[in-house]
Structure formats: C-alpha cells, structure tokens
Amino acid sequence: MPKTDSGRRADLTHEEVARTRGWLGKRGIEVGEPSRLIAVRVGPRLSRSVPGRFRWLAGAVAVSLLLSVGIGFFVLRGDQLPVSITIYVICASLQVALWLSCSHRERTLEPLPVMDRRSGRPPVFKALDAWFVASTVITFGGGAALATAMYLTTSEKAYARGWLIGLGWAALCCTVILVGTLRRPVYAQDTASATIDTELRALDIQTAVPGFYPLVVLLDLSFGGRPDAGFAGWLIAYAVLGLGTMMIGTWRQRRRPALPPGDYGTPVRPLIAH
C-alpha cells in the first residue's frame, strides 16, 4: 500500500474529491463524500493539477522534440519540418503521458482491487463507440492513403514521408492508450465501483481523440506548408470527416445514461427543518 512520509496512505487532493463528487452528480448520484476507491479512480482523470503529472508531460515534450529533430534530419534531410508533423508528434506524446499520469496517480494513492482480470471486461466492440471507430479509421487509414497518393503522384515526397511518420507516431500512441485501456482488468470491489470501471474505460478511450489530427494538416495549407495544391480539396474533406465523427462520438460520450443505484459514497442528507 502506498505510504506517505508519516506512514499513512497518500491523501487525495481537495480538487480530486470535488471533481469526483461533481462527476457523480452529473450522472444522477449525489454524495456528500465519494468512496475513496471511486475518488481514487475518477479524481486524477478530471483534476487539472495532479501531483507528479508535470514530470510526465515534460518527459513527453522532451521525447517529442528529439523525435521531431530526428524526422527532420534523417527523413526530410534538412528540409523544413512542416508545422503539422511537429504538432502530431507533440500532441500524441502528451496524450500518452496524460493517460499514464492518471494510472500512476491511481497506484500512488491506493493498490486497486481486481474484481476480474478478463471475463468481466466489456467486449471490445461494445466498449468502442462506432463514431470513435469511424474517426480512427478516417484519421489513420484515410491519412495514410492520402499521404501515399501524394508520395506516388507529386513531387512532395519528403512531405508525404514526414506525414506518414507523424501519422504512424500518432497511431502508435493511440494504440497504446486503446490496448492498455481495453485489456486492463476490472478494478472494483462492489457493483458501484464495477460500474465506475466501465464508465472510466469509455472515458479513457476518448483520451486518444484521433479525429484531432486531420484538422492539424490544414495548418500546412494555411501557413505555407508543402502539401500539393491538388490535394487541398481532399485534405479539407479529410479534416471535416475526421473531426466531425470525433465530435459526434464525444457528444455521445457526454450523454451516457445515469449511473444505477449503488454505494458510491456517503449519501447527501437533506436538512431537517426545526
């Protein structure tokens, strides 16, 4: 069990508890104090300031800068690195760092009880929203097809290679998040915490946000990048489809049904009039 310097469990921050209470309230559960296990799982995902998170994000930025320099030197061979590729690398690395920081914070606060290592997990196609899947396919499959076509039919071969590498890195980072989220065991000790586990699995999947990346490519069109002008229409359609499907998936995630009754913490007691 994680200990503080005084030998006790690490304390949740006030923000983590408050965010958990608010998150439960939006899903129809009013509690005065959420159970510790639920706060340990929900709080780090919603809090803006989590102890230790800065180190994860700083490490991600450092890795991104090194990778960007490597792409420019070895792939583009000294040519100017397009803005979009740098953003791809940095944002994808930050997504993984943010996801890992939540898992690390959970383990720091408390060892998570495992209710079921395999059979209790929701099926993959049930956990993944269809719009999220569509956005992922458009982003990485459609982007790879466009980059390959640009490489084969235009003179912008260096740009196309760089775009493919940027897409590959983003796809790898999204895959790490998805596989890690879908394959992790059910961390729960009762029905309520098992329900929360399912909800957080869906929330963590949305961390990947693949539909963001098609929009980034438009920066090169807007700021003098080097995608072939003949592909402008295709790139705009690519961005609209990728971003649009992601936004629909995000909207559906926010409209998830209320949580069923259960022991989520200390119930709110109504004031008694005297």
WOFENPE-V111874 format. One record per residue. N is the residue number from 0. PSI is psi in degrees with one decimal (999 if undefined). Layout:
N_PSI + N_PSI
This chain:
0_133.0 + 1_141.1 + 2_150.8 + 3_-177.9 + 4_-25.8 + 5_3.3 + 6_1.7 + 7_168.7 + 8_149.2 + 9_144.0 + 10_142.3 + 11_146.4 + 12_160.6 + 13_-38.2 + 14_-40.2 + 15_-41.7 + 16_-44.3 + 17_-41.0 + 18_-38.8 + 19_-44.6 + 20_-43.2 + 21_-40.4 + 22_-41.6 + 23_-40.3 + 24_-38.3 + 25_-18.1 + 26_22.4 + 27_11.0 + 28_112.3 + 29_120.3 + 30_148.2 + 31_-38.4 + 32_116.9 + 33_152.7 + 34_151.1 + 35_-44.4 + 36_-42.9 + 37_-40.4 + 38_-36.1 + 39_-35.0 + 40_-39.3 + 41_-44.2 + 42_-51.7 + 43_-26.5 + 44_-24.6 + 45_-17.2 + 46_143.1 + 47_-33.0 + 48_111.2 + 49_130.0 + 50_129.7 + 51_-10.6 + 52_-34.2 + 53_-37.7 + 54_-40.5 + 55_-44.4 + 56_-39.5 + 57_-40.6 + 58_-38.4 + 59_-40.5 + 60_-41.4 + 61_-44.9 + 62_-40.2 + 63_-42.0 + 64_-41.5 + 65_-42.5 + 66_-39.7 + 67_-41.6 + 68_-41.2 + 69_-40.7 + 70_-44.3 + 71_-37.9 + 72_-45.8 + 73_-29.5 + 74_-51.4 + 75_-8.5 + 76_53.4 + 77_-10.8 + 78_158.8 + 79_131.2 + 80_123.4 + 81_146.5 + 82_-42.0 + 83_-38.2 + 84_-41.1 + 85_-42.5 + 86_-40.5 + 87_-51.8 + 88_-45.6 + 89_-48.4 + 90_-41.5 + 91_-41.4 + 92_-39.4 + 93_-35.4 + 94_-46.5 + 95_-40.8 + 96_-40.9 + 97_-43.9 + 98_-43.9 + 99_-35.1 + 100_-34.2 + 101_-45.2 + 102_-40.8 + 103_-40.8 + 104_-40.8 + 105_-49.5 + 106_-30.8 + 107_-36.8 + 108_-40.6 + 109_141.1 + 110_127.6 + 111_128.5 + 112_134.7 + 113_113.3 + 114_-39.0 + 115_128.0 + 116_-17.6 + 117_-61.0 + 118_-23.6 + 119_-10.1 + 120_143.5 + 121_147.6 + 122_149.6 + 123_-47.3 + 124_-14.2 + 125_-34.2 + 126_-32.4 + 127_123.7 + 128_140.7 + 129_-35.2 + 130_-34.0 + 131_-42.7 + 132_-43.2 + 133_-42.7 + 134_-39.4 + 135_-44.9 + 136_-43.4 + 137_-45.3 + 138_-53.6 + 139_-42.7 + 140_-48.8 + 141_-40.6 + 142_-42.6 + 143_-38.9 + 144_-43.0 + 145_-43.0 + 146_-40.4 + 147_-43.0 + 148_-39.3 + 149_-38.7 + 150_-40.3 + 151_-25.0 + 152_-4.7 + 153_177.0 + 154_-5.0 + 155_57.1 + 156_-37.6 + 157_-42.1 + 158_-44.6 + 159_-41.8 + 160_-44.4 + 161_-40.6 + 162_-42.1 + 163_-40.5 + 164_-42.2 + 165_-43.4 + 166_-40.9 + 167_-42.1 + 168_-43.6 + 169_-40.9 + 170_-40.6 + 171_-45.2 + 172_-42.3 + 173_-37.6 + 174_-40.1 + 175_-45.3 + 176_-47.6 + 177_-48.1 + 178_-44.4 + 179_-36.9 + 180_-44.5 + 181_-29.6 + 182_-6.7 + 183_152.4 + 184_170.0 + 185_111.7 + 186_101.6 + 187_161.8 + 188_-4.9 + 189_-177.2 + 190_-41.3 + 191_-48.4 + 192_-27.0 + 193_-38.0 + 194_-41.8 + 195_-38.8 + 196_-42.6 + 197_-42.4 + 198_-40.5 + 199_-28.2 + 200_-44.0 + 201_-37.4 + 202_-41.2 + 203_-35.2 + 204_-38.2 + 205_-14.6 + 206_-27.0 + 207_-30.9 + 208_62.6 + 209_-29.8 + 210_-7.1 + 211_-32.8 + 212_-36.4 + 213_-32.3 + 214_-33.7 + 215_-33.6 + 216_-28.9 + 217_-19.5 + 218_-36.2 + 219_-32.9 + 220_-36.2 + 221_-32.6 + 222_30.7 + 223_33.2 + 224_-166.8 + 225_22.6 + 226_142.3 + 227_135.3 + 228_-29.2 + 229_-15.3 + 230_3.4 + 231_-47.6 + 232_-42.1 + 233_-39.6 + 234_-38.0 + 235_-44.6 + 236_-39.8 + 237_-44.6 + 238_-43.0 + 239_-45.5 + 240_-45.4 + 241_-46.7 + 242_-40.5 + 243_-46.3 + 244_-35.7 + 245_-41.2 + 246_-38.3 + 247_-43.3 + 248_-40.6 + 249_-41.2 + 250_-42.1 + 251_-36.1 + 252_-39.9 + 253_-16.8 + 254_27.5 + 255_150.9 + 256_159.6 + 257_153.7 + 258_144.9 + 259_161.8 + 260_147.4 + 261_-178.9 + 262_93.5 + 263_-3.5 + 264_-160.7 + 265_117.5 + 266_152.3 + 267_125.4 + 268_126.4 + 269_148.3 + 270_138.6 + 271_121.5 + 272_139.8 + 273_999
